C-alpha cells in the first residue's frame, strides 16, 4: 500500500519515513507531510519543510539468520543532500522475529552517520511462515500460539458482495463453494465491471489461500487470479477485525478499501476474528515526536505478578482486591487465578471475582497524562458494561509505586485509578559516564562495565578483515593502537587501522544504549575524515554477555550491533502488600531510592567491635541499589568493610551482592512486614555446602513521627549450616 512508517528517533528535528519493498507513493498518500516526498523513494527524510530521498528498493529481502531479515535501500544518481558530506544516502532495515507473541512495535533507528541509516524492526512478519500461516481457515495454539477458526464464514449458498466503485466483488471464503458469476470452481473472489457484467475476472483462487496472523493483524490472502494488463496476477487481501456485535449474525460482511497494482484490499468486521490471545495494540502513546512507552509495566509470564491497586476508601464490608495489568489480560496467578479470562482489571472479594474491563484500545494522551481505558467488563445495572480508566501521571525515576483507586461510581459501572509512574514520562535521550547511564525520567539504570575486557578484545571476522572491539576500554592487541576502542586488521598483511579512541560515555534512548568511538585513523580522502565506530547495544534477556555483530561501514563510521542481557532494564517490582486476614494495605514505595533521588541508598552500620571489623550495609527497598563502587549491579543489598589506607579508614566492598529483590513485601503480622532478597553472591556454609547470600529486612510500624526512619542493627544469621549466608536487618519505621 502507499504511505510510510515513521521510524522512532530521538532527534526532534528530523523524521524518517519508510515503506517495505515498495515506494512511499507520496502523490497518493493521505498524509500531508508525505506528499512532499520525492517520487520513487522508499525512505523519505523530512528536515524542516524539505523532504529528501534517502533510499529506493534495489534488491530483494535477504535472510541473515533464522530470525532476522535485511532489506537495503540506496539512492543512486546525483543530487545527494548537502548534509551527507559527499556520501550517498542508504537505509538498512533489519527485521527481527520476536521470541514470543507480543504486541506490535514500531521501527527504531539504531544508527545514523553521514546519511547511512540503520533501522531495527521487531515484528512477527519476520518469523517463519509455518509459525504465522495456514493453508486452511484455522490457526492452532499448538503450531501458531494462537487459536482462530474462520470456517463459520463459509457460505453454503450465494456469496458475499462488496462494492468497489467501478467494480463489484463477489466472494466466498473458507470453502470450495463456487462463485457463480465467474463460472470457475476455483474462484474465491470474482471481480465484475459494473458497466459490463460480462467482464468478470478471477481476483483470487481457493487453492492459493493463506491465512496469516502477524503483529495482531489477521489476514486472508487469495493469490493466483487472472492476469492484469500490467502483467501482475490479480490477488485479494482481506483484513479481519474483531467485532462481537457485527451484523449478519456476527459474521459481518467484507468492505472494499482500495487497490494497488491489481491487489485488492478488503476489511471485514466479524466476531470470528476475536482472538482470546490477541494483544495487538501498541502499549504507548505519541504526541508529535514526543513518545511514551508503557511496555515496562506489562506483565506477561506466569512467573510475574499482577499489579495490585491501593485503596483506602473502602469500609470493612466492602474491602476487596483490585488487580491490574497494562495492555494485557490479568495473569491467572495468586488471588487473581479465578479472574475472568479476558479481564485487564479484576476485583476480587469473598463472593468471587469481577471483570472491570478489557484491553481493547491503545493508551492515549489526556490533559498532559497517559490514559488507559478498559471497557466491556461484566454486566452492571441499566444494561451497561463496567468500564475502568487508569490515568498514568509522570513521576520521574519511580517504577515501583502502585496504582491507587480514586473513584468508583455509576452504580458500580465505572472505576477510576491514578498511577504515578516513570513509565508515563516522555522518552528522552540521556548521556552517562564510567560505562553507566541513567535515565532519571524512566528510572532505568544500565552498567555495561561487565562487558569490558581487561585483556584482549572481542573479535568479529569478515571475508577480508578482522575487527577487535572493547567496551568502555582500549583493545589490548599487539597490532592495534594502544588507545583504540576498536581496530580493523587486514587478514592479508595484518595492516591495522584505529577505528576510534576508547571512552566510557554511554547514551540511552528508548531501549537502545550506544557507545561511540571517534578520532580514529584518517582516511586518505580530501577531507582526511577520521574513522569512527558506533556500537548499539540492544536487550536480549537470554543472550548473557552476547557478542558484537558487524553491520556496515559507511566511509567514515563502522557500525556494530550487540544483543546482550546487560542492555535490559530491571523488571519493576511493586512495593505493596495486602494483609489477607484484615485487608489492611501497606505501601513501601516511599522508601524506594531511585538513582535521581537524594541520599543514594539506605545504609546500616555494624560498628560494635574494632574498626577493622566494622561492616557497612547498603540497602535499597524493592529494587537494586543505586550504583556503589564494587557492588553488583543487580544487588539490593551489599556489604562493605574498612581498610587502613595511609592512616585513614577506606570503605571497600566485602560482599558485592547480599541478595536480589525478586518479590515484594509479605505480611508477618499486623504492623510487621518482611522483605527478603535472595540469590546473592556465592557463599560456602560452615559444613562446606555451596549456596548464595540472602538478606531479610523486617519492617515494624511505630506510629507518631511521620518522617523518621531508623535503621536498626544487623547480624549474620547463626544458622548458616541450614540457611547459608543470611543477613537479618531490623528496620524500625516510625509512622508507616
N, C-alpha and C positions, 0 to 999 in steps of 0.2 A: 504494500500500500504506500501511498505518498505520505510525506511527513517525516519527522525525525524525533529521536530520543535525546533529551538533554543529559549530557554527561555531568556527573557530580564533580565539582571542583571548588577548591577554597578561594580561588581568585574571583573577586566580585566584579572585575572589570571586563571579563570575557565570558562567553558562553559557547560551548562546543556542542553541536547537534550532529548525530549520526543516524544513518539508516543502515539496514542489514541487507547486503547482497544486491542492492539497487540504489539508484539515486534518490535524493530527497524529493525531487519533482516539485520544486518550490512554487511554480506557477499554479499548481492545483491544490496546494496546501491551504488549509483554512486558517492557519496561524499567521497573523500579520508579520511577525518578526522573521518568519522563514521565507516569506515571499521575496525578500531581497537577496536570498542565496543565489549564487551563480547556477546556471543550468548545468545539469550533469553531475553536480557534486553529491557525493555520498557522505561527506564530512564537511560541515559548514561552521566556520568560526565567526562569531559576532563580536566585534570590538567597537564600542560606541554605537554610531549609526551606520557602520560599514560592515559588510559581510565578505568573507574570503573563502575560496575553495581550497581546502587543505587535504583533499583526497578523493579519488574516484576508484571504483572497482576495476581491478586489472587482472586478478587471478582468483581462483576459487578458494573455498574453505579448506584448511589443512588440519589434519589430526596430528597433534604433537604428543599426546599421551591418552590413556584410556578415558580420562575425564576432562580433557582440555582440547579446545579447538581454537585456531587462529585465523583471523581474517585481516588482510592488509589492503589499505588504500594508499595510493600515491598520486601526487599531482605532477603531471608532465607538461612540458612546454614552458613558454616564457611567462612573465608576469607574476613571479613569486612576490609575496608581501615583503615590504622593506624591513619588517621586524624579524625576518627569518635569517638575517645575516648572510645572505647568499646561498642558503641551503634550501633544497626543495622540500615542501611540506609532505608529511606522511603520517598515517594513523594506523596503529596496530591494535586490533581488538582481540583479547583473549577471553573466550567463553569457558567458564568453569562449571562443571556439573556438581551441585551440592551433594553432601554425603547423605542427606535425608530430605524428605519433602518438607519444604519451608515456604513461607510466603515469598512472592516475587521480589526482586531487588532491581535497583537502577544501575546503569553502568557508572563506573568510577574511574576518574583519571588518576593513574598511578605514577605517571612520569611525563614531564614535558621539558624539552630543551631544543632550542633552535628549530622550532616548528615540527618536531617529532613528538607525537602524542601517543602514549601507551595507555590503553583502556582495559580494565578488567570488568567482566560482567558475569556474576554468578547467576546462572539460570538453568532451569530444568531442561530447556531446549538443547543444552549441551550434553545431556545424558543419552545413553544408548537407546535406540529406538525400541528395543524389546521391553525396556522399562516404561517407556512413555506410551507405546502404541499397541493397538489391537486391530486385527483384520475383521473382527466382529463388532457388534454394537455394545460390547461389555468390556469392562476392565475389572480385574480381580485384585483383592487385597494381597493375595499370595505372590502375584507376579508384579503388580504395579503399585503396591502400597496405597491403593485407593479402590473403592468399590462403586462402580457405576453400571447401570443397565438401562439402555435407551430402547430396548426392543419393544416396550409398550407403544412406541411412536409409530410402529409399522401399521400401515393401512391395509385391511383385507379387501376393501372396495374403494374405488376412487383414488384421488391423490390430493396432496396439499397444493395450494396455489399461492404464488407471491407475485405482486405487481412490480415489474421492472421498468416502468415508464414506456419505452418503445416496445418492450417485450413482456410476455407473461411466462412465468416459470412454473411448471408442474413437477412435483417430485414425490417420490415415495422412498422413505428411508428405512433402514434396518430390516429389509425383507427383499424377496425376489419378485414382488408383485410388479407387473408391467405398468408403465405409464403409457396409457393407450395412445396418446397423441403422437408419440414418436415411433410407434409400431416396432419396437425393438425390446425384446425381453430383458436385455442387459441395461436398458436406460434407467438410471436412478433420478436424473434431473433432465428435464426437457425444456428447451428454450423455443418459444414460438413468437414470431413477429406479429404485433397487433394488427398491422395494416395488411398482412397477407398470411393467413393461418396455415397456408400450405408450406411456408418456410419454417420448418421445425428442425432444430439441431439438438443433438445429444450433448449435454453440458456436464456429463459425468456418468460412470457406469458402476453397477453394483459390484462387479468383480474386482474393481480397483478401490474399494472402500477402506478408509483408515480412520480409526477413532484415536484421538490423542488428548492427553491431559498434561499440560505443562504450565508451571507458574500460575496455577489456578485457572487457566484457560482450557475449556473443554471444546474441542473442535472435531467435526466430522468432515472428512475430505473425500470427494469423489473425483478421481482422475480419469484420463483416457477418453475424453469426449471427442466430438468431431473437430476437425482442424479448422482454424480461423484463416482469414485471408493473409494474416501476418505470418502464418506458419506455426503458431502456437496451437497446441491442443486445448480445447475448452476444458475447464475444471471448475468445480464448485466447492466453496469452503463455508461450512455452517458453524457459527459460533453460538454455543448454547449458554444460556444464563439461567440461574436458579430463580424460579418464581412459583412459590407454592400455591398462589391463587390464580394461576394462569387459566384462561378460558379453555373451552373445548375439553371440559372435564379434566383440567390440569395439564393436558397435553400441549396446549398452546398451538401457535402457527408460525411458520417462517416468515421473515420480513426481509425483502431485498434491500441492501445497504450500499452497493456500489460494484464497480467493475474495473479491473486493471489488466490490460493485456490478455483479454479473454479468460480471466479468472473472475468468477462471480462470487460475491460475498453476501451472506445472509446472517441475520441474528434470529435466535429462536428462544423465547422465554418459555420454560416448561418446568413443572415440578420434578420431572425425572432427571434434571441436571443438578438437583440439590444434593450435595455430597456431604456426608457427616464429617469426613476428614478434611473438608475444604478449608484452607486458611490462606486464601489467595490475595488478600488485601494488604497493601503496604502498611507497615506499622510506623508511620511517621507522617509529618505534615511539612508543607513548604509555603513560603510567602516571598515571592520573587526568588532571589538567590539565597534567602535565609532558610536553612533546613533544620528540621527537628526529627530526632530518631528515638523512638520508644522501645526499640527491639531489645535493649539491655534488660528491660523489665519483664520480658516474656518468659514464662515457664513452659518448657517443652516436655521434658522427660519425667518418668515416674520417680527418678531419684531426687528431683527438685520438689519444692514445697510451694503451694499457692500463697499469694499474699493474703494476709488476714487484716481486715479493717478494724480500726479502733472506734469504739462507740461508748461515750459516757452519758448518753441521754436516756438510756432505757431503764425502766423500772425492773424490779426483781422478777416480776411475772412475764416481762417482755424480752428478757435477755436472750440473745441468740448470737451465733457466729455468722460473720459475713466474710466469704472467701471470694477473691477477685483474681482473675488472670488478665493479662494485657494482650489484646489482639489474638486471643486464643481461648479455647474452652478451659474451664476449671479442670485441674488434674484430679482424677478419682483416687485420691490418697488421703490418709488420715481421716479426720472428721468430715471431709468432703467426698468420701468414697461413694456415698449414695446420692450425690447431687445429680440432677438431670444431665444427660449426656452432652447436650449442646450448650449448657449454661456457661456464660463467661463471668457471671456474677451469681453467687448462690448463697442463700440464707439457710442456716441450719439451727433448729431448736429441738426441744423434746418431742415435738409432734412429727418431725421429719424435715425434709429439705424442700426448697422452693427455687425455681429458676427466675432470677430477677432481670434477665436479659441475655441476648445472644450477640456475638460479634458479627455484625452484618454490614458495617460501614467503616471506612478508614477514619483515623483521627482528623480533627480539623482545628484551625486556629480560631479562637473565640475570645475577643476582648483582651488580647495580649497573652492568653494562656492556651494550652492544648486541651481539647475536649474529646473524650471518648463517649460515644452514645451507643449503649447497648439496648436493643429492642426485642420485641417478640418473645417476652418472657411468659410465665404462666398466666392463666386467665385471672382476671380480677373484676370487681363489681362494675356494672354498666356495660358489659360486653367488651371490655378493654383487655389489653395485654400489658403486663408490667414492663416498664422501661426504667433504665438507670443511666444517669450522666455521671461521668468521672472527670472532674476538672483537675488537670495537672499544672501546677504552678512551679516555675523555675526556682530551684533552691541550689545554688552552686555547690558542688562537692558532696552532696548528700544523696546516696543511693540506698540508704538503709531505712529511712523513715517510712511509716505505714500510711496507707490511705485512711482518711477519717470520715465517718458518716456525718454529714451536715444536716440533711433533712430527709424526712420520708412523709409522704402525704398522698392526697388524692385517693383516699380510702385504700391505701396500700398499693396503689398503681404506679407510684413514682418514687425513686430513691436518688439521692444526690450525694456523691462523695467528693472530697477535696484531697489532693495528694501533692505535697511539697517534695519535689524530687529534682535531682540534677538532670534526669532524662528529659525534662521539659525545657531545658536551656538550649539556645540556638547553638548549632555546631560551629566551632571556631577552630582556627589553626593556632597551635601553640608551639613554642620553642623550649628546648631543655638543655641541660649541661650534664657533664660527667656520665654520659651514656644513659641518662634517665630523662623522662619527660613527663610532666604532669599537666593534665587538663583540669584546671580548677573549676571550670563550669560543669563538665561532665562527671568529675570525680574519679577519673581514671588516672592511674599511675603505672608507668612502664619502666622497666630496668633491663636493658639489653647487655649489661656488663657480663653476665654469664656466657655470652657468645664470644667474648674477647679471648683470643688465644695468646697466652703468654709467650709461647714459642711457635714458630711455624705460621701457617695460614690455611685458609680454605682454598681448595683448588677446583677450578672449573675449566674443563677442556673443550676446545672446538677443533675443527679439522686442522687449522694452521697454528693456533695459539693456545697457550695455557694462561689462565688468569689466576692470580693469587690475591686473596682478599682477607682482610681482617676487619673486625667490628670495633670501632672506637679505639683503635690502636694501630700501630705500624706492623706491616708484614715483616716476618723475620726469615728471609730467604737470601741466599748468597748473591743471587743475580738481580735482586731488587734494591732500589734506593732505600736507605735506612729509614727515612721518614715517610715513606709512601703507605697510604692506607690500602691501595690496590695497585697491582702492576701487571703488565702484559708481557709475556715471554714468547718469542717465536720458537716453534718446535725445530725449525731447520737449523738455525745458527745460534740459538739462545740469546739473541739480542733482546733487550728489555726496555720497556717504557714505563715511566711513573704515571699512573692514572689519577693522581691526586694526593695531596698531603693529608695525613690522618688527622682526625679530630673526633671529639665525642659529643658533638652538638646534634641532638635528635630533633625532629619536628613531627607533629602529630595532627592528623585531621581525619575524622570520620572513619576510624578503623584502620588507617594506614600510618605507619611510622616510617620516616625517611631519614637517611643519612647521606650527606653529600660531601664528597672529597673533591677539592678544586686545586688549581695551580700545579698541574702535572707537567710532564714533558711537552713542550710546544710542538705543534705541527709545523711542517715545512711549507706552510702556505703564506700568502701575502701578509696576513694579519698575525702570523705566529700564534694562533689560538692555542692556549694551554689545554691539555687533556683534563677531563673531569670524570667522576664516577657518581652515579646515583643508585643507591640501594633502597628498595622499597620492601619493608617487612609487613607481611600480612598474617592474620591469625589463622592457625590450624591447630586445634587443641590436641590432635593426635600426632603431630609432627615432632614433638620434642624440640631439640635444638634445630632440626631441619638443615637445609643446605641452600646455598645461593644457586640461582639459575640465570645464565646469561641470556639477555634478550637481544638487543642490537646496539650497534654503535652508530651514532648519527653525525659523524665527522667532528664531534667535539666531546660528547658525553657517552660513557659506557653505562648502559642500564642493566641492572640486575634485580631480580625478584626473589624474595626469600620467605617461604612459608615456615612459620615457627610458632610454638606454643607461647613463647615469650612475648609475642605481639598480641596476645589475647588478654582482654581485661578480666579482672576477677569477677566472679558472679556475685551480684549484690545479695546480701543476706538480711532478711527482715529481722529487726531487733525488738520484736513484740511477742508477748505470750499471754494467753488467757488461761486462768485457773479453771479447769473443767468442773470443779465441785462448787465454786462460788460465782463463776463467770466474771470475776474481777480481772481487769486487763492491766498489764504492765508494759510500758513503752520505754525502752532504754536508749532510744535513738539520740536523745540529747547528750548522751555520754560518748557517742561516737566521735572520734577525732579524724577529720578529713585533713588532707595534706595542706590545704589552704587555711586551716583554722589555727588560731593561736595556741601555743603550748605544745604542739607536735604530737606527743603521746602522753599517756598516764605513766607514772613510774612509782615503784615502791623500793624501799631500801631495807636490806638486812645488814645492819651495822652493829650488831650486838657483840661482836668479837673484835680482834685486832684488825687494823686497816687492811692487811694483806688478805684477810678472809672476807672482807666486805663484798656484798653482791648487790647489784642494782638490776631491777627487773623493769623493762619497758613493756607496756601493755596497751593494747587498743581494745575497743569493745565492738564485737560483731564484724570486724573487718581486719585486714592486715595492718601491721604497723606502718606509720609514715616512716620514710627512709631513715635508718640508723646505720652508720658505717659498721659493716661486719654482720649485721642481722640479715637473715634470709628474707627475700622479697615477699614471700607468702606468709611469713610468721606473724601471728597475732600476739605473741609474747616472746621475749628474748632476754637472756641473762648476760650481764656484764660483770667483769671483775676489775680490780685496780692493781696496777703495777707501778713500781717505783721507776720514774723516768727523770733522771738527773735531779733528784732531790724532791720531786713532786709526784703526786699520785696521778696516773693517767688511766683513763677508762678504756678498756679493750674488751672485745667480745669474748665471752666464755662459752656459751651455748647459743648458737645462731638461731635456733628455732625450737621453742618450747611448746609448739603446737599451732595448728591452723584452725581458724574459725570455720567449721563445716556446718554447724547447726546453731539455731538461735537459742535464747534462754529457755530454761524449763523451771517450773514451779516446784520448790521443795516443800513449802508450806506457806500459809498466808503471810505475806510480807517478806518472804525469803526466796531468792532466785539463785539458780546455778547456771554459769556459763562454763562450758568445757571445750578446750582446744586440744586437738589430737593430731597424730601423725607428724610429730616434730622431728628433730634430728635423731640420728641413730643413737641407741643407748644400749649398754650391756649391764644387765642386773647383776647383783652380787652372786647369784648362782650361775652366771655365765650365759644367761639366756639373752638372745638378740631381740630388742624391742625398740620403741621410739618414745621420746619425751611427750608428755601431755601436761596440761595445766587446768586446774579447776579454780574458778573465781566464784566466791559466794557473795551475793549482794543482799544486804539486810536493810530493811526500811526503818528509818528513825524520823519521826515526824517533828516538825518545828522549823528549823532553819532551812529555807528552800534552796540555798545556793551552795552550801558547804558539802564537799565530798572528801571523805577521809579514807586514804588507802592504808589498810592495816598491815599486819605482819605476814611474812612469807615463810614457809618452811618446806623442806623437801620431805615428801611422804616417807614414813618409816617402813612402809610395807612394800619396798621396792622388789622384794622377792616375788611378790604376786602381781603388783601393778606396774612394774617397770619404773622408769624415771618420771615421777609425777610430782608436780609442784602445786601447792594449795595457797591461794591468796584470799584473805578475807577483805572484802571491800565494803566498808560501812557507809551507807548512803543516808544523808540527812534530808528528810523531807521529800522522799520519792513520790 
